[in-house]
Amino acid sequence: MSRAVVGMNLQAAQNLIQTQGVFYSRSEDATGAGRLQVVDSNWVVVGQTPAAGELIGEGDAVLSVKKTVNNLIRSGRWNPVETPPHLSQVD
């Protein structure tokens, strides 16, 4: 059964999926910009297929990801004194 990984950073999500014996999962830029996830911990999972609780097999996991808020802080695109953006606003 697939575990819930939405809200986790990509690396942690992949590690959790691997504990289920699934060692190949895919990730895709949820903005549609096609950016590569070079440093997995800089990305947060905002969607997953199959959904949590569904059967999962090798290569079945597709994780939709966006850049993390910490990445926005480092890039200067978000001031940490402001209200944090909702996941839907993070790119």
ZICORRA-V39418 format. One record per pair of residues at least 4 apart in sequence whose C-alpha atoms are under 7 Angstrom apart, sorted by sequence separation. I is the first residue (numbers start at 0). GAP is how many residues later the second one is. D is the distance in Angstrom with one decimal. If there is no record, write none. Layout:
I,GAP,D
I,GAP,D
This chain:
7,4,6.3
8,4,6.2
9,4,6.1
10,4,6.2
11,4,6.2
12,4,6.2
13,4,6.2
14,4,6.5
17,4,4.9
28,4,6.4
49,4,6.1
55,4,6.0
66,4,6.4
67,4,6.7
68,4,6.3
69,4,6.3
70,4,6.2
71,4,6.2
72,4,6.1
84,4,5.8
85,4,6.8
7,5,5.9
16,5,6.0
17,5,5.1
28,5,5.5
55,5,6.9
71,5,5.2
72,5,5.1
84,5,6.5
28,6,5.8
49,6,6.8
71,6,5.5
72,6,6.3
72,7,6.7
4,8,5.4
49,11,6.2
48,12,5.7
48,13,5.1
47,14,5.8
48,14,6.5
47,15,4.6
46,16,5.9
47,16,6.0
46,17,4.8
44,18,6.2
45,18,5.7
46,18,7.0
44,19,5.8
45,19,5.4
44,20,4.4
45,20,6.8
43,21,5.3
44,21,6.7
68,21,6.9
42,22,5.9
43,22,5.5
42,23,5.4
43,23,6.1
66,23,6.4
42,24,4.4
43,24,5.5
65,24,6.5
66,24,5.4
41,25,5.9
42,25,5.1
65,25,5.3
41,26,5.5
10,29,5.0
41,29,6.2
9,30,5.2
10,30,5.3
9,31,5.7
8,32,5.5
9,33,5.5
8,34,5.6
9,34,5.5
23,34,5.8
24,34,5.3
29,34,5.0
8,35,4.2
9,35,5.9
21,35,6.3
22,35,6.6
23,35,5.0
24,35,6.7
25,35,6.2
26,35,5.5
27,35,6.3
28,35,6.0
29,35,5.2
7,36,5.7
8,36,6.0
21,36,5.1
24,36,4.8
25,36,4.8
26,36,4.5
27,36,5.0
28,36,5.3
29,36,5.8
6,37,6.1
7,37,5.7
24,37,6.0
25,37,6.2
26,37,5.8
27,37,6.1
28,37,6.1
6,38,5.3
26,38,6.7
5,39,4.9
6,39,6.1
4,40,6.8
5,40,5.2
5,41,5.7
5,42,6.7
1,48,6.9
3,48,4.7
1,49,6.7
2,49,4.9
1,50,4.9
2,50,6.2
1,51,5.0
0,52,5.1
1,52,5.4
0,53,5.2
1,53,5.9
0,54,4.4
1,54,5.5
0,55,5.7
30,60,6.5
